[in-house]
Amino acid sequence: MLAEVKRGVSGAISSLAGILLAGALLTGCLGESDPEPKRISGAPKEVADVVARLERVTRRGQFAELCDDLFTRSARSRAGGNDCVELLRATAKDVRDARIRLLEVKIQGTRARARVRTVAEGQAAVEETIDLVRERGRFRIAALRG
């Protein structure tokens, strides 16, 4: 799923489609019945919120918000710079009902790593890693890796 975006955005920013995990991170996208989620706060909650927002804006096709607000400046540049919105729109055009489930968050100072499982209609679930960096006062997506 994320492989589609990797082709268009470069090795550093991988598949938006997979990111479309990017994802409803707290949904049981595979139909599993999970126990009550643990409450989180602080930096891990900030990261979880970025992942949830990523899924929301991607599902709604709000790629300007993704490029301008969720990506780091460097990630936006790698995702096409001024053409980021159109590149992501074209990459994600065939992705339907994409979901992201947050599996794990690791915080290391101003850096964070979120391990997620993404799935979309007609595609197998894929585990991905989202690297985040605190930039301009909040965590932003620096890279996506399969």
N, CA, C and O atoms as CSV, one atom per row, in Angstrom:
chain,resi,resn,atom,element,x,y,z
A,1,MET,N,N,0.835,-1.169,0.000
A,1,MET,CA,C,0.000,0.000,0.000
A,1,MET,C,C,0.880,1.234,0.000
A,1,MET,O,O,0.685,2.119,-0.833
A,2,LEU,N,N,1.830,1.321,0.893
A,2,LEU,CA,C,2.698,2.492,0.932
A,2,LEU,C,C,3.646,2.482,-0.254
A,2,LEU,O,O,4.255,3.504,-0.573
A,3,ALA,N,N,3.774,1.366,-0.893
A,3,ALA,CA,C,4.678,1.282,-2.028
A,3,ALA,C,C,4.279,2.229,-3.140
A,3,ALA,O,O,5.142,2.744,-3.851
A,4,GLU,N,N,2.988,2.470,-3.304
A,4,GLU,CA,C,2.542,3.380,-4.354
A,4,GLU,C,C,3.120,4.773,-4.154
A,4,GLU,O,O,3.546,5.415,-5.114
A,5,VAL,N,N,3.134,5.236,-2.927
A,5,VAL,CA,C,3.634,6.586,-2.667
A,5,VAL,C,C,5.152,6.621,-2.724
A,5,VAL,O,O,5.736,7.619,-3.144
A,6,LYS,N,N,5.793,5.541,-2.305
A,6,LYS,CA,C,7.250,5.502,-2.321
A,6,LYS,C,C,7.753,5.813,-3.717
A,6,LYS,O,O,8.749,6.518,-3.879
A,7,ARG,N,N,7.068,5.289,-4.729
A,7,ARG,CA,C,7.485,5.542,-6.103
A,7,ARG,C,C,7.434,7.018,-6.428
A,7,ARG,O,O,8.329,7.539,-7.095
A,8,GLY,N,N,6.401,7.700,-5.966
A,8,GLY,CA,C,6.200,9.086,-6.334
A,8,GLY,C,C,6.908,10.088,-5.459
A,8,GLY,O,O,7.189,11.198,-5.910
A,9,VAL,N,N,7.202,9.748,-4.251
A,9,VAL,CA,C,7.697,10.751,-3.330
A,9,VAL,C,C,9.166,10.648,-3.017
A,9,VAL,O,O,9.758,11.637,-2.584
A,10,SER,N,N,9.770,9.530,-3.208
A,10,SER,CA,C,11.185,9.278,-2.960
A,10,SER,C,C,11.308,8.310,-1.815
A,10,SER,O,O,10.336,8.038,-1.110
A,11,GLY,N,N,12.499,7.791,-1.629
A,11,GLY,CA,C,12.727,6.799,-0.591
A,11,GLY,C,C,12.442,7.305,0.807
A,11,GLY,O,O,12.083,6.513,1.677
A,12,ALA,N,N,12.585,8.565,1.046
A,12,ALA,CA,C,12.409,9.099,2.398
A,12,ALA,C,C,10.949,9.200,2.791
A,12,ALA,O,O,10.608,8.945,3.946
A,13,ILE,N,N,10.086,9.561,1.872
A,13,ILE,CA,C,8.659,9.621,2.177
A,13,ILE,C,C,8.029,8.453,1.444
A,13,ILE,O,O,7.940,8.457,0.216
A,14,SER,N,N,7.595,7.462,2.188
A,14,SER,CA,C,7.052,6.305,1.511
A,14,SER,C,C,5.568,6.407,1.388
A,14,SER,O,O,5.007,7.486,1.576
A,15,SER,N,N,4.938,5.364,1.090
A,15,SER,CA,C,3.601,5.343,0.588
A,15,SER,C,C,2.524,6.002,1.398
A,15,SER,O,O,2.170,5.575,2.497
A,16,LEU,N,N,2.022,7.050,0.817
A,16,LEU,CA,C,0.889,7.772,1.407
A,16,LEU,C,C,-0.285,6.815,1.466
A,16,LEU,O,O,-1.040,6.794,2.438
A,17,ALA,N,N,-0.424,6.052,0.450
A,17,ALA,CA,C,-1.513,5.090,0.434
A,17,ALA,C,C,-1.391,4.187,1.636
A,17,ALA,O,O,-2.385,3.883,2.295
A,18,GLY,N,N,-0.196,3.762,1.921
A,18,GLY,CA,C,0.015,2.926,3.085
A,18,GLY,C,C,-0.161,3.747,4.311
A,18,GLY,O,O,-0.666,3.284,5.334
A,19,ILE,N,N,0.244,4.930,4.203
A,19,ILE,CA,C,0.120,5.852,5.312
A,19,ILE,C,C,-1.305,6.052,5.624
A,19,ILE,O,O,-1.694,6.411,6.735
A,20,LEU,N,N,-2.033,5.827,4.674
A,20,LEU,CA,C,-3.443,6.015,4.889
A,20,LEU,C,C,-3.823,5.019,5.912
A,20,LEU,O,O,-4.915,4.497,6.133
A,21,LEU,N,N,-2.726,4.881,6.461
A,21,LEU,CA,C,-2.686,4.353,7.738
A,21,LEU,C,C,-3.642,5.061,8.444
A,21,LEU,O,O,-4.611,5.194,9.192
A,22,ALA,N,N,-2.212,5.649,7.295
A,22,ALA,CA,C,-1.811,6.674,7.843
A,22,ALA,C,C,-2.738,6.887,8.482
A,22,ALA,O,O,-2.404,7.594,9.433
A,23,GLY,N,N,-3.707,6.672,8.492
A,23,GLY,CA,C,-4.269,5.782,9.229
A,23,GLY,C,C,-5.229,5.913,10.308
A,23,GLY,O,O,-4.849,6.701,11.174
A,24,ALA,N,N,-6.546,5.289,10.552
A,24,ALA,CA,C,-7.393,5.427,11.765
A,24,ALA,C,C,-6.811,4.631,12.871
A,24,ALA,O,O,-7.337,3.592,13.269
A,25,LEU,N,N,-5.762,5.109,13.347
A,25,LEU,CA,C,-4.913,4.387,14.241
A,25,LEU,C,C,-5.587,3.666,15.374
A,25,LEU,O,O,-5.031,2.690,15.877
A,26,LEU,N,N,-6.704,4.074,15.787
A,26,LEU,CA,C,-7.335,3.382,16.905
A,26,LEU,C,C,-8.458,2.451,16.467
A,26,LEU,O,O,-9.214,1.957,17.302
A,27,THR,N,N,-8.573,2.206,15.155
A,27,THR,CA,C,-9.642,1.318,14.709
A,27,THR,C,C,-9.109,-0.089,14.550
A,27,THR,O,O,-7.916,-0.275,14.312
A,28,GLY,N,N,-9.954,-1.061,14.674
A,28,GLY,CA,C,-9.571,-2.446,14.457
A,28,GLY,C,C,-9.687,-2.758,12.997
A,28,GLY,O,O,-10.638,-3.416,12.576
A,29,CYS,N,N,-8.724,-2.293,12.202
A,29,CYS,CA,C,-8.849,-2.375,10.756
A,29,CYS,C,C,-8.831,-3.799,10.236
A,29,CYS,O,O,-9.231,-4.036,9.096
A,30,LEU,N,N,-8.391,-4.734,11.019
A,30,LEU,CA,C,-8.373,-6.112,10.554
A,30,LEU,C,C,-9.521,-6.920,11.139
A,30,LEU,O,O,-9.550,-8.145,11.019
A,31,GLY,N,N,-10.446,-6.249,11.757
A,31,GLY,CA,C,-11.587,-6.946,12.317
A,31,GLY,C,C,-11.273,-7.635,13.627
A,31,GLY,O,O,-12.078,-8.431,14.110
A,32,GLU,N,N,-10.143,-7.355,14.205
A,32,GLU,CA,C,-9.772,-7.972,15.461
A,32,GLU,C,C,-10.536,-7.296,16.593
A,32,GLU,O,O,-10.916,-6.130,16.493
A,33,SER,N,N,-10.752,-8.033,17.653
A,33,SER,CA,C,-11.382,-7.450,18.819
A,33,SER,C,C,-10.290,-7.165,19.836
A,33,SER,O,O,-9.752,-8.082,20.458
A,34,ASP,N,N,-9.969,-5.896,20.000
A,34,ASP,CA,C,-8.895,-5.514,20.903
A,34,ASP,C,C,-9.449,-5.142,22.263
A,34,ASP,O,O,-10.595,-4.712,22.391
A,35,PRO,N,N,-8.604,-5.318,23.292
A,35,PRO,CA,C,-9.016,-4.860,24.614
A,35,PRO,C,C,-9.098,-3.340,24.625
A,35,PRO,O,O,-8.644,-2.677,23.692
A,36,GLU,N,N,-9.672,-2.802,25.672
A,36,GLU,CA,C,-9.782,-1.351,25.841
A,36,GLU,C,C,-8.405,-0.717,25.664
A,36,GLU,O,O,-7.451,-1.144,26.314
A,37,PRO,N,N,-8.276,0.310,24.784
A,37,PRO,CA,C,-6.975,0.947,24.594
A,37,PRO,C,C,-6.529,1.648,25.867
A,37,PRO,O,O,-7.341,2.172,26.629
A,38,LYS,N,N,-5.202,1.645,26.082
A,38,LYS,CA,C,-4.639,2.332,27.238
A,38,LYS,C,C,-4.654,3.828,26.983
A,38,LYS,O,O,-4.426,4.267,25.855
A,39,ARG,N,N,-4.918,4.611,28.009
A,39,ARG,CA,C,-4.871,6.067,27.897
A,39,ARG,C,C,-3.415,6.484,27.815
A,39,ARG,O,O,-2.564,5.978,28.547
A,40,ILE,N,N,-3.144,7.412,26.914
A,40,ILE,CA,C,-1.787,7.923,26.786
A,40,ILE,C,C,-1.807,9.433,26.930
A,40,ILE,O,O,-2.844,10.076,26.766
A,41,SER,N,N,-0.645,9.985,27.240
A,41,SER,CA,C,-0.542,11.434,27.391
A,41,SER,C,C,0.863,11.860,26.990
A,41,SER,O,O,1.719,11.025,26.696
A,42,GLY,N,N,1.088,13.158,26.983
A,42,GLY,CA,C,2.405,13.699,26.679
A,42,GLY,C,C,2.816,13.450,25.240
A,42,GLY,O,O,1.978,13.436,24.339
A,43,ALA,N,N,4.112,13.254,25.027
A,43,ALA,CA,C,4.660,13.073,23.680
A,43,ALA,C,C,4.040,11.885,22.942
A,43,ALA,O,O,3.744,12.016,21.754
A,44,PRO,N,N,3.829,10.729,23.587
A,44,PRO,CA,C,3.192,9.625,22.859
A,44,PRO,C,C,1.803,9.993,22.333
A,44,PRO,O,O,1.427,9.580,21.236
A,45,LYS,N,N,1.039,10.768,23.109
A,45,LYS,CA,C,-0.282,11.198,22.639
A,45,LYS,C,C,-0.145,12.154,21.466
A,45,LYS,O,O,-0.939,12.094,20.527
A,46,GLU,N,N,0.855,13.040,21.503
A,46,GLU,CA,C,1.078,13.951,20.378
A,46,GLU,C,C,1.335,13.160,19.099
A,46,GLU,O,O,0.804,13.490,18.038
A,47,VAL,N,N,2.148,12.120,19.207
A,47,VAL,CA,C,2.455,11.281,18.045
A,47,VAL,C,C,1.191,10.566,17.571
A,47,VAL,O,O,0.911,10.534,16.373
A,48,ALA,N,N,0.434,9.997,18.496
A,48,ALA,CA,C,-0.807,9.309,18.131
A,48,ALA,C,C,-1.769,10.274,17.439
A,48,ALA,O,O,-2.460,9.896,16.492
A,49,ASP,N,N,-1.811,11.510,17.909
A,49,ASP,CA,C,-2.682,12.511,17.291
A,49,ASP,C,C,-2.243,12.837,15.864
A,49,ASP,O,O,-3.085,13.044,14.990
A,50,VAL,N,N,-0.931,12.884,15.623
A,50,VAL,CA,C,-0.426,13.140,14.268
A,50,VAL,C,C,-0.835,11.996,13.345
A,50,VAL,O,O,-1.272,12.226,12.218
A,51,VAL,N,N,-0.691,10.773,13.825
A,51,VAL,CA,C,-1.062,9.615,13.008
A,51,VAL,C,C,-2.562,9.627,12.701
A,51,VAL,O,O,-2.965,9.362,11.569
A,52,ALA,N,N,-3.371,9.929,13.688
A,52,ALA,CA,C,-4.826,9.992,13.476
A,52,ALA,C,C,-5.169,11.098,12.479
A,52,ALA,O,O,-6.010,10.915,11.599
A,53,ARG,N,N,-4.519,12.227,12.626
A,53,ARG,CA,C,-4.778,13.357,11.719
A,53,ARG,C,C,-4.328,13.007,10.305
A,53,ARG,O,O,-4.983,13.381,9.332
A,54,LEU,N,N,-3.225,12.298,10.191
A,54,LEU,CA,C,-2.732,11.858,8.885
A,54,LEU,C,C,-3.790,11.030,8.171
A,54,LEU,O,O,-4.079,11.249,6.995
A,55,GLU,N,N,-4.354,10.093,8.887
A,55,GLU,CA,C,-5.389,9.266,8.264
A,55,GLU,C,C,-6.590,10.125,7.854
A,55,GLU,O,O,-7.090,10.014,6.735
A,56,ARG,N,N,-7.035,10.964,8.758
A,56,ARG,CA,C,-8.217,11.799,8.491
A,56,ARG,C,C,-8.038,12.667,7.258
A,56,ARG,O,O,-8.888,12.666,6.366
A,57,VAL,N,N,-6.936,13.409,7.202
A,57,VAL,CA,C,-6.767,14.338,6.077
A,57,VAL,C,C,-6.547,13.583,4.773
A,57,VAL,O,O,-6.949,14.054,3.709
A,58,THR,N,N,-5.921,12.429,4.845
A,58,THR,CA,C,-5.690,11.646,3.637
A,58,THR,C,C,-7.000,11.069,3.122
A,58,THR,O,O,-7.275,11.117,1.923
A,59,ARG,N,N,-7.807,10.526,4.023
A,59,ARG,CA,C,-9.109,9.960,3.620
A,59,ARG,C,C,-10.004,11.027,3.018
A,59,ARG,O,O,-10.815,10.737,2.138
A,60,ARG,N,N,-9.865,12.255,3.484
A,60,ARG,CA,C,-10.693,13.358,2.988
A,60,ARG,C,C,-10.088,14.054,1.780
A,60,ARG,O,O,-10.698,14.953,1.202
A,61,GLY,N,N,-8.879,13.633,1.398
A,61,GLY,CA,C,-8.223,14.256,0.252
A,61,GLY,C,C,-7.701,15.656,0.541
A,61,GLY,O,O,-7.533,16.459,-0.377
A,62,GLN,N,N,-7.448,15.951,1.800
A,62,GLN,CA,C,-6.956,17.274,2.199
A,62,GLN,C,C,-5.422,17.285,2.160
A,62,GLN,O,O,-4.764,17.452,3.187
A,63,PHE,N,N,-4.879,17.108,0.978
A,63,PHE,CA,C,-3.441,16.944,0.828
A,63,PHE,C,C,-2.650,18.211,1.118
A,63,PHE,O,O,-1.474,18.134,1.473
A,64,ALA,N,N,-3.272,19.372,0.976
A,64,ALA,CA,C,-2.585,20.618,1.330
A,64,ALA,C,C,-2.280,20.623,2.819
A,64,ALA,O,O,-1.189,21.019,3.229
A,65,GLU,N,N,-3.230,20.189,3.624
A,65,GLU,CA,C,-3.006,20.123,5.071
A,65,GLU,C,C,-1.907,19.118,5.389
A,65,GLU,O,O,-1.081,19.355,6.271
A,66,LEU,N,N,-1.894,18.014,4.683
A,66,LEU,CA,C,-0.863,17.003,4.881
A,66,LEU,C,C,0.512,17.583,4.559
A,66,LEU,O,O,1.441,17.480,5.360
A,67,CYS,N,N,0.631,18.186,3.394
A,67,CYS,CA,C,1.925,18.737,2.965
A,67,CYS,C,C,2.365,19.917,3.835
A,67,CYS,O,O,3.534,20.016,4.209
A,68,ASP,N,N,1.422,20.813,4.157
A,68,ASP,CA,C,1.764,22.054,4.858
A,68,ASP,C,C,1.860,21.916,6.371
A,68,ASP,O,O,2.681,22.582,7.000
A,69,ASP,N,N,1.025,21.055,6.966
A,69,ASP,CA,C,0.949,20.994,8.421
A,69,ASP,C,C,1.515,19.728,9.049
A,69,ASP,O,O,1.996,19.767,10.181
A,70,LEU,N,N,1.468,18.612,8.340
A,70,LEU,CA,C,1.897,17.356,8.955
A,70,LEU,C,C,3.323,16.947,8.591
A,70,LEU,O,O,4.005,16.312,9.395
A,71,PHE,N,N,3.777,17.298,7.403
A,71,PHE,CA,C,5.146,16.963,7.005
A,71,PHE,C,C,6.130,17.984,7.563
A,71,PHE,O,O,5.792,19.156,7.731
A,72,THR,N,N,7.355,17.530,7.849
A,72,THR,CA,C,8.433,18.474,8.137
A,72,THR,C,C,8.742,19.212,6.843
A,72,THR,O,O,8.313,18.793,5.768
A,73,ARG,N,N,9.473,20.291,6.942
A,73,ARG,CA,C,9.852,21.021,5.722
A,73,ARG,C,C,10.636,20.120,4.771
A,73,ARG,O,O,10.423,20.139,3.558
A,74,SER,N,N,11.537,19.342,5.337
A,74,SER,CA,C,12.357,18.445,4.522
A,74,SER,C,C,11.495,17.365,3.854
A,74,SER,O,O,11.685,17.058,2.677
A,75,ALA,N,N,10.554,16.794,4.604
A,75,ALA,CA,C,9.671,15.761,4.038
A,75,ALA,C,C,8.820,16.343,2.913
A,75,ALA,O,O,8.617,15.703,1.882
A,76,ARG,N,N,8.327,17.557,3.121
A,76,ARG,CA,C,7.522,18.208,2.074
A,76,ARG,C,C,8.354,18.409,0.824
A,76,ARG,O,O,7.873,18.197,-0.289
A,77,SER,N,N,9.589,18.813,1.002
A,77,SER,CA,C,10.489,19.000,-0.135
A,77,SER,C,C,10.684,17.684,-0.890
A,77,SER,O,O,10.629,17.653,-2.119
A,78,ARG,N,N,10.915,16.586,-0.137
A,78,ARG,CA,C,11.104,15.276,-0.766
A,78,ARG,C,C,9.822,14.770,-1.414
A,78,ARG,O,O,9.866,13.949,-2.330
A,79,ALA,N,N,8.681,15.262,-0.936
A,79,ALA,CA,C,7.387,14.833,-1.480
A,79,ALA,C,C,6.939,15.727,-2.628
A,79,ALA,O,O,5.757,15.743,-2.972
A,80,GLY,N,N,7.856,16.462,-3.216
A,80,GLY,CA,C,7.532,17.243,-4.395
A,80,GLY,C,C,7.566,18.744,-4.199
A,80,GLY,O,O,7.344,19.492,-5.150
A,81,GLY,N,N,7.841,19.208,-2.970
A,81,GLY,CA,C,7.916,20.648,-2.725
A,81,GLY,C,C,6.612,21.333,-3.089
A,81,GLY,O,O,5.561,21.003,-2.539
A,82,ASN,N,N,6.671,22.275,-4.003
A,82,ASN,CA,C,5.467,23.000,-4.425
A,82,ASN,C,C,4.445,22.091,-5.111
A,82,ASN,O,O,3.269,22.444,-5.197
A,83,ASP,N,N,4.878,20.931,-5.599
A,83,ASP,CA,C,3.979,19.984,-6.261
A,83,ASP,C,C,3.497,18.874,-5.320
A,83,ASP,O,O,2.863,17.914,-5.758
A,84,CYS,N,N,3.801,19.012,-4.031
A,84,CYS,CA,C,3.460,17.985,-3.041
A,84,CYS,C,C,1.986,17.600,-3.110
A,84,CYS,O,O,1.664,16.414,-3.184
A,85,VAL,N,N,1.100,18.567,-3.086
A,85,VAL,CA,C,-0.343,18.285,-3.052
A,85,VAL,C,C,-0.767,17.473,-4.267
A,85,VAL,O,O,-1.450,16.458,-4.130
A,86,GLU,N,N,-0.369,17.911,-5.443
A,86,GLU,CA,C,-0.781,17.208,-6.666
A,86,GLU,C,C,-0.160,15.815,-6.761
A,86,GLU,O,O,-0.805,14.872,-7.218
A,87,LEU,N,N,1.093,15.693,-6.328
A,87,LEU,CA,C,1.761,14.388,-6.364
A,87,LEU,C,C,1.049,13.402,-5.436
A,87,LEU,O,O,0.787,12.264,-5.824
A,88,LEU,N,N,0.736,13.835,-4.216
A,88,LEU,CA,C,0.044,12.946,-3.286
A,88,LEU,C,C,-1.369,12.617,-3.772
A,88,LEU,O,O,-1.819,11.478,-3.651
A,89,ARG,N,N,-2.050,13.592,-4.308
A,89,ARG,CA,C,-3.405,13.353,-4.833
A,89,ARG,C,C,-3.356,12.282,-5.934
A,89,ARG,O,O,-4.172,11.359,-5.946
A,90,ALA,N,N,-2.410,12.412,-6.839
A,90,ALA,CA,C,-2.289,11.444,-7.934
A,90,ALA,C,C,-1.904,10.069,-7.411
A,90,ALA,O,O,-2.397,9.055,-7.905
A,91,THR,N,N,-1.035,10.029,-6.425
A,91,THR,CA,C,-0.577,8.760,-5.863
A,91,THR,C,C,-1.696,8.023,-5.144
A,91,THR,O,O,-1.762,6.795,-5.196
A,92,ALA,N,N,-2.567,8.755,-4.479
A,92,ALA,CA,C,-3.603,8.140,-3.646
A,92,ALA,C,C,-4.948,7.981,-4.354
A,92,ALA,O,O,-5.916,7.539,-3.735
A,93,LYS,N,N,-5.025,8.327,-5.622
A,93,LYS,CA,C,-6.328,8.373,-6.301
A,93,LYS,C,C,-7.082,7.041,-6.310
A,93,LYS,O,O,-8.313,7.045,-6.302
A,94,ASP,N,N,-6.390,5.921,-6.325
A,94,ASP,CA,C,-7.067,4.631,-6.383
A,94,ASP,C,C,-7.198,3.949,-5.025
A,94,ASP,O,O,-7.702,2.829,-4.945
A,95,VAL,N,N,-6.760,4.598,-3.976
A,95,VAL,CA,C,-6.810,4.015,-2.636
A,95,VAL,C,C,-8.202,4.267,-2.037
A,95,VAL,O,O,-8.691,5.396,-2.030
A,96,ARG,N,N,-8.823,3.199,-1.539
A,96,ARG,CA,C,-10.171,3.294,-0.969
A,96,ARG,C,C,-10.184,2.740,0.450
A,96,ARG,O,O,-9.538,1.735,0.746
A,97,ASP,N,N,-10.920,3.401,1.305
A,97,ASP,CA,C,-11.157,2.946,2.674
A,97,ASP,C,C,-9.862,2.586,3.405
A,97,ASP,O,O,-9.760,1.532,4.032
A,98,ALA,N,N,-8.887,3.472,3.315
A,98,ALA,CA,C,-7.596,3.237,3.970
A,98,ALA,C,C,-7.705,3.476,5.469
A,98,ALA,O,O,-8.391,4.392,5.921
A,99,ARG,N,N,-7.026,2.650,6.214
A,99,ARG,CA,C,-7.015,2.740,7.679
A,99,ARG,C,C,-5.593,2.569,8.195
A,99,ARG,O,O,-4.767,1.882,7.595
A,100,ILE,N,N,-5.337,3.213,9.323
A,100,ILE,CA,C,-4.042,3.047,9.984
A,100,ILE,C,C,-4.284,2.676,11.427
A,100,ILE,O,O,-5.121,3.271,12.104
A,101,ARG,N,N,-3.559,1.707,11.883
A,101,ARG,CA,C,-3.668,1.294,13.283
A,101,ARG,C,C,-2.308,1.489,13.945
A,101,ARG,O,O,-1.301,0.952,13.485
A,102,LEU,N,N,-2.291,2.250,15.008
A,102,LEU,CA,C,-1.061,2.513,15.744
A,102,LEU,C,C,-0.724,1.300,16.594
A,102,LEU,O,O,-1.543,0.840,17.390
A,103,LEU,N,N,0.493,0.784,16.420
A,103,LEU,CA,C,0.915,-0.396,17.160
A,103,LEU,C,C,1.865,-0.047,18.304
A,103,LEU,O,O,1.813,-0.653,19.375
A,104,GLU,N,N,2.734,0.938,18.064
A,104,GLU,CA,C,3.759,1.257,19.070
A,104,GLU,C,C,4.309,2.651,18.820
A,104,GLU,O,O,4.425,3.086,17.674
A,105,VAL,N,N,4.648,3.350,19.899
A,105,VAL,CA,C,5.277,4.662,19.810
A,105,VAL,C,C,6.539,4.641,20.663
A,105,VAL,O,O,6.521,4.179,21.804
A,106,LYS,N,N,7.634,5.147,20.098
A,106,LYS,CA,C,8.881,5.299,20.835
A,106,LYS,C,C,9.310,6.756,20.725
A,106,LYS,O,O,9.357,7.317,19.631
A,107,ILE,N,N,9.619,7.352,21.848
A,107,ILE,CA,C,10.045,8.748,21.897
A,107,ILE,C,C,11.518,8.794,22.272
A,107,ILE,O,O,11.950,8.112,23.201
A,108,GLN,N,N,12.296,9.610,21.539
A,108,GLN,CA,C,13.712,9.819,21.842
A,108,GLN,C,C,13.991,11.311,21.729
A,108,GLN,O,O,14.450,11.788,20.691
A,109,GLY,N,N,13.714,12.038,22.796
A,109,GLY,CA,C,13.934,13.480,22.784
A,109,GLY,C,C,12.995,14.181,21.827
A,109,GLY,O,O,11.778,14.156,22.008
A,110,THR,N,N,13.570,14.815,20.794
A,110,THR,CA,C,12.758,15.547,19.815
A,110,THR,C,C,12.386,14.667,18.616
A,110,THR,O,O,11.845,15.152,17.623
A,111,ARG,N,N,12.678,13.393,18.723
A,111,ARG,CA,C,12.362,12.443,17.654
A,111,ARG,C,C,11.406,11.386,18.189
A,111,ARG,O,O,11.391,11.083,19.382
A,112,ALA,N,N,10.616,10.835,17.286
A,112,ALA,CA,C,9.686,9.771,17.664
A,112,ALA,C,C,9.562,8.800,16.503
A,112,ALA,O,O,9.830,9.136,15.350
A,113,ARG,N,N,9.158,7.612,16.836
A,113,ARG,CA,C,8.931,6.583,15.822
A,113,ARG,C,C,7.604,5.909,16.145
A,113,ARG,O,O,7.383,5.458,17.269
A,114,ALA,N,N,6.728,5.845,15.155
A,114,ALA,CA,C,5.432,5.186,15.315
A,114,ALA,C,C,5.396,3.977,14.389
A,114,ALA,O,O,5.595,4.100,13.181
A,115,ARG,N,N,5.142,2.817,14.965
A,115,ARG,CA,C,4.972,1.611,14.156
A,115,ARG,C,C,3.476,1.452,13.953
A,115,ARG,O,O,2.705,1.475,14.912
A,116,VAL,N,N,3.068,1.291,12.696
A,116,VAL,CA,C,1.648,1.228,12.352
A,116,VAL,C,C,1.367,0.059,11.422
A,116,VAL,O,O,2.266,-0.479,10.776
A,117,ARG,N,N,0.097,-0.318,11.371
A,117,ARG,CA,C,-0.370,-1.295,10.380
A,117,ARG,C,C,-1.383,-0.563,9.529
A,117,ARG,O,O,-2.355,-0.006,10.040
A,118,THR,N,N,-1.149,-0.565,8.210
A,118,THR,CA,C,-2.066,0.107,7.302
A,118,THR,C,C,-2.790,-0.920,6.441
A,118,THR,O,O,-2.272,-1.997,6.144
A,119,VAL,N,N,-3.997,-0.549,6.057
A,119,VAL,CA,C,-4.768,-1.428,5.183
A,119,VAL,C,C,-5.734,-0.562,4.385
A,119,VAL,O,O,-6.213,0.464,4.869
A,120,ALA,N,N,-6.011,-0.986,3.164
A,120,ALA,CA,C,-6.986,-0.301,2.312
A,120,ALA,C,C,-7.778,-1.363,1.564
A,120,ALA,O,O,-7.355,-2.513,1.448
A,121,GLU,N,N,-8.926,-0.956,1.065
A,121,GLU,CA,C,-9.798,-1.878,0.344
A,121,GLU,C,C,-9.033,-2.566,-0.780
A,121,GLU,O,O,-8.411,-1.911,-1.617
A,122,GLY,N,N,-9.088,-3.898,-0.786
A,122,GLY,CA,C,-8.438,-4.669,-1.834
A,122,GLY,C,C,-6.941,-4.832,-1.667
A,122,GLY,O,O,-6.283,-5.375,-2.555
A,123,GLN,N,N,-6.381,-4.376,-0.548
A,123,GLN,CA,C,-4.940,-4.481,-0.323
A,123,GLN,C,C,-4.671,-5.176,1.004
A,123,GLN,O,O,-5.440,-5.047,1.957
A,124,ALA,N,N,-3.588,-5.899,1.046
A,124,ALA,CA,C,-3.197,-6.583,2.283
A,124,ALA,C,C,-2.682,-5.578,3.301
A,124,ALA,O,O,-2.181,-4.514,2.938
A,125,ALA,N,N,-2.807,-5.919,4.564
A,125,ALA,CA,C,-2.276,-5.082,5.637
A,125,ALA,C,C,-0.755,-5.058,5.544
A,125,ALA,O,O,-0.124,-6.061,5.212
A,126,VAL,N,N,-0.177,-3.891,5.843
A,126,VAL,CA,C,1.272,-3.707,5.775
A,126,VAL,C,C,1.725,-2.990,7.042
A,126,VAL,O,O,1.086,-2.034,7.481
A,127,GLU,N,N,2.825,-3.452,7.628
A,127,GLU,CA,C,3.402,-2.731,8.760
A,127,GLU,C,C,4.391,-1.709,8.234
A,127,GLU,O,O,5.222,-2.010,7.376
A,128,GLU,N,N,4.289,-0.493,8.762
A,128,GLU,CA,C,5.122,0.627,8.346
A,128,GLU,C,C,5.645,1.337,9.583
A,128,GLU,O,O,5.118,1.167,10.682
A,129,THR,N,N,6.680,2.129,9.392
A,129,THR,CA,C,7.219,2.956,10.466
A,129,THR,C,C,7.173,4.403,10.020
A,129,THR,O,O,7.600,4.735,8.914
A,130,ILE,N,N,6.659,5.257,10.878
A,130,ILE,CA,C,6.622,6.688,10.614
A,130,ILE,C,C,7.632,7.347,11.546
A,130,ILE,O,O,7.529,7.228,12.766
A,131,ASP,N,N,8.601,8.037,10.970
A,131,ASP,CA,C,9.562,8.802,11.758
A,131,ASP,C,C,9.042,10.221,11.890
A,131,ASP,O,O,8.637,10.836,10.903
A,132,LEU,N,N,9.053,10.737,13.109
A,132,LEU,CA,C,8.571,12.094,13.370
A,132,LEU,C,C,9.669,12.894,14.053
A,132,LEU,O,O,10.519,12.350,14.758
A,133,VAL,N,N,9.627,14.196,13.824
A,133,VAL,CA,C,10.587,15.119,14.416
A,133,VAL,C,C,9.814,16.317,14.942
A,133,VAL,O,O,8.871,16.790,14.307
A,134,ARG,N,N,10.221,16.803,16.107
A,134,ARG,CA,C,9.591,18.018,16.627
A,134,ARG,C,C,10.145,19.197,15.832
A,134,ARG,O,O,11.345,19.472,15.853
A,135,GLU,N,N,9.248,19.882,15.133
A,135,GLU,CA,C,9.623,21.028,14.301
A,135,GLU,C,C,8.536,22.083,14.448
A,135,GLU,O,O,7.348,21.763,14.407
A,136,ARG,N,N,8.930,23.314,14.615
A,136,ARG,CA,C,7.987,24.419,14.792
A,136,ARG,C,C,6.989,24.134,15.924
A,136,ARG,O,O,5.801,24.438,15.818
A,137,GLY,N,N,7.510,23.539,17.014
A,137,GLY,CA,C,6.721,23.361,18.228
A,137,GLY,C,C,5.891,22.099,18.351
A,137,GLY,O,O,5.219,21.903,19.364
A,138,ARG,N,N,5.922,21.227,17.333
A,138,ARG,CA,C,5.136,19.991,17.444
A,138,ARG,C,C,5.729,18.885,16.576
A,138,ARG,O,O,6.558,19.135,15.701
A,139,PHE,N,N,5.286,17.659,16.839
A,139,PHE,CA,C,5.771,16.536,16.047
A,139,PHE,C,C,5.179,16.607,14.645
A,139,PHE,O,O,3.992,16.870,14.456
A,140,ARG,N,N,6.058,16.362,13.662
A,140,ARG,CA,C,5.656,16.323,12.260
A,140,ARG,C,C,6.302,15.091,11.606
A,140,ARG,O,O,7.306,14.566,12.088
A,141,ILE,N,N,5.711,14.657,10.522
A,141,ILE,CA,C,6.182,13.465,9.819
A,141,ILE,C,C,7.439,13.798,9.031
A,141,ILE,O,O,7.441,14.678,8.170
A,142,ALA,N,N,8.515,13.070,9.349
A,142,ALA,CA,C,9.790,13.261,8.666
A,142,ALA,C,C,9.996,12.214,7.574
A,142,ALA,O,O,10.569,12.515,6.528
A,143,ALA,N,N,9.536,10.995,7.809
A,143,ALA,CA,C,9.735,9.925,6.832
A,143,ALA,C,C,8.812,8.765,7.138
A,143,ALA,O,O,8.371,8.583,8.273
A,144,LEU,N,N,8.527,7.982,6.111
A,144,LEU,CA,C,7.753,6.751,6.237
A,144,LEU,C,C,8.597,5.628,5.677
A,144,LEU,O,O,9.178,5.743,4.598
A,145,ARG,N,N,8.657,4.536,6.428
A,145,ARG,CA,C,9.477,3.411,5.989
A,145,ARG,C,C,8.689,2.125,6.095
A,145,ARG,O,O,7.888,1.935,7.010
A,146,GLY,N,N,8.937,1.241,5.131
A,146,GLY,CA,C,8.274,-0.068,5.145
A,146,GLY,C,C,9.053,-1.062,5.930
A,146,GLY,O,O,8.641,-2.216,6.047
